[in-house]
Amino acid sequence: MQIVIYTLLNYINCCIDQDTNYDIAKCLLLNIRILSKLSLEDTAELCNVSSSTLKRFCKVIGFDNYSTIKKLLKNHDLPFNY
């Protein structure tokens, strides 16, 4: 799970412009606790983007797809009092 958090934080910190991908990364970080329970479509809706945009973002940050991120997060669910 740490790799997902570090990757998202790295993207936010290195991003020159606050574009759509910046907003997606920020939204994913803010909702990191529930992402393992959400589908691609639900996560895209949460981030106010299309499923295709979320898929492209996952590739931009170095993951094969959203399922890869979801699996990494599911293996290490965060407690809700984190």
HELIX and SHEET records of a PDB file:
HELIX    1   1 GLN A    2  CYS A   14  1                                  13    
HELIX    2   2 THR A   20  LEU A   30  1                                  11    
HELIX    3   3 LEU A   35  LYS A   37  5                                   3    
HELIX    4   4 LEU A   40  LEU A   46  1                                   7    
HELIX    5   5 SER A   51  VAL A   60  1                                  10    
HELIX    6   6 TYR A   66  LYS A   74  1                                   9    
END                                                                             
